Amino acid sequence: MAEYSTLKVDLGDRSYPIYIGQNLLDQADILKKHIPGNSALIVTNEIVAPLYLKKVEALLDGIRFESVILPDGEQYKNLNVLNTIFDALLTHHMDRNTTIIALGGGVVGDMAGFAAASYQRGVHLIQIPTTLLSQVDSSVGGKTGVNHPLGKNMIGAFYQPRAVIADTNTLNTLDDRQLSSGLAEVIKYGLIKNANFFDWIEQNMDALLQREPKALAYAIEVSCQTKADVVAADEKESGQRALLNLGHTFGHAIETGMGYGEWLHGEAVGAGMCMAAKMSALLGWFSNEQVKKTISIMKHAKLPTTAPESMDEKQFLDLMSVDKKVLDGVLRLILLKSIGDAVVTSDYSKQQLAEAIKLAYTD
Amino acid sequence: MAEYSTLKVDLGDRSYPIYIGQNLLDQADILKKHIPGNSALIVTNEIVAPLYLKKVEALLDGIRFESVILPDGEQYKNLNVLNTIFDALLTHHMDRNTTIIALGGGVVGDMAGFAAASYQRGVHLIQIPTTLLSQVDSSVGGKTGVNHPLGKNMIGAFYQPRAVIADTNTLNTLDDRQLSSGLAEVIKYGLIKNANFFDWIEQNMDALLQREPKALAYAIEVSCQTKADVVAADEKESGQRALLNLGHTFGHAIETGMGYGEWLHGEAVGAGMCMAAKMSALLGWFSNEQVKKTISIMKHAKLPTTAPESMDEKQFLDLMSVDKKVLDGVLRLILLKSIGDAVVTSDYSKQQLAEAIKLAYTD
């Protein structure tokens, strides 16, 4: 039997539940009660399909369904691959009452989500995230989209799913790099909002790396709850929600600069959080000891903590200047006042940003 | 000086004004008060640019702006051409507070609108429609999108502009076919909602064809008001709003079947409304005299009234079955109870639909 807890993301008439637990993909009723029509399209990728596609298809008894298998990797998160989802929807005559089921990690979720947002101007969406990163981050909050050669996630929509089903069993098939990438986002929730959770992560890092189910479930629950609270308060990211981007402006620059897929998202964000910590110290907001704690927890989680040598400082500045957090020419950064307390700020000089980038190459 | 009236589309915190009148493109204040940031991208096409681009650029004093000129025609309303708008936005470092100004007909409005909906998950949008069709139809109501080879408007978003500016002077440069195409949608508002307006159109058709400014302004106002009322009551087309699609299911089949751009949208919708009238008569809802009046007003407006010979009946059935109004396998049609009274219905048999398609080839 499935053992799970349910969180609610509170967004008025677009509220939805997140189911977190073991053996959820053995329970047809959870999935089926969130499918309003009589058809569905499962969107997955070539890595996840052999592992879980049959399992999910078996839950759809009585529903007309088709499946699309995308190539794996951030480098395929683009308009061309998105179009293959539209091809499938139209070839199989899926109508406006169909449900798209995203089965996979963040890339699958982002693309299937944007397809659901824009096919016939919006069809139903259910997220079944199968990586730690997508369970704690991308399946909560309704951000969907694809990359453009000139910037990450530049084309997309805010679009809420009808349900998120996070089965912790799927984490057993994750490779170690993917697990660490997910831990970067878990650590992020501690850093921005919750010093106690940060301490808990430090103390339980070995259990998390050994994929101890109870530890993972707790980390996912606290992470989703934190994100759900932030999103409920600020769905379209006019204020608070930007805090969730700690480490992301710098991280996106790494992902774009190195070429999508070279660094995993969480790896880039891990290095980005170390850079944010150093810049916060430079501004006198964060102590050197807190910088050390930040770098140390990333290392413990097996995440990179420094910028890639092959990118130079100018490239970072250029790539950061096209970030979505630029407003009327001013880049707002997410920086740290202390562990558990992040702020959105443009209260820094160009020289300080340049100096922080210089410091990002070494611990 | 500009002489104009203002309508309000009432959608809560997404409400916006429609300005209708002469010389509006000589008034900087109207446009500028709806631009919240300090940058803008004008999206137009190769036909409209030589006529009005300089005029609009001249209104943007003090705002950093760039322009994108798209190829003209429905056949370019696709993801590839859409991507050239994203290229421009990113190349020119346009941020989340930028405003996209759609200057042109329905195709420009649909593409610029979808680009605004999805660039950085949503930036500001102002519509400056320059054809009768876009002034009475596509700039009101927030439908945006692009075509897919397998279906028209299959990829898009509901996204509201901050303002619509309909300058009737721009209609003086329209070619006759485009004017008639716009009149099809004007006639549609009479047919679905307002028998008096239908009579007014019949009586003033010659003035409209001669582009008499007062007649055009009145036709645009009543049309926009009708559409605004319907959209305010049903933004996402769960019920009522579907009435606006009278003639469109059949019309879209013609547009797709003939290849985008071969028939103008209003031409296809004109023939589609004649087909809907005949099918309504077949079901006993509409009299033969009303069918004749419908065909006669279309002829008066110089619109086609019959299906193209080069498409066969099976092709119509296939293309209509991928329409967005199909719900769980059932195609809902918009049919007529009388002039001024349309209904959304699936209360017909397959044979009756086939019979109506057969009748569509002759008046």
Interface residues (C-beta under 8 A of the other chain):
Chain A: G37 N38 S39 L79 N83 F86 D87 L89 L90 T91 H93 D95 R96 N97 F114 A117 S118 Y119 Q120 R121 G122 K143 G145 H148 L150 G151 M154 I155 G156 A157 F158 K236 S321 V322 K324 K325 V326 L327 D328 G329
Chain B: G37 N38 S39 L79 N83 F86 D87 L89 L90 T91 H93 D95 R96 N97 F114 A117 S118 Y119 Q120 R121 G122 K143 G145 H148 L150 G151 M154 I155 G156 A157 F158 K236 S321 V322 K324 K325 V326 L327 D328 G329
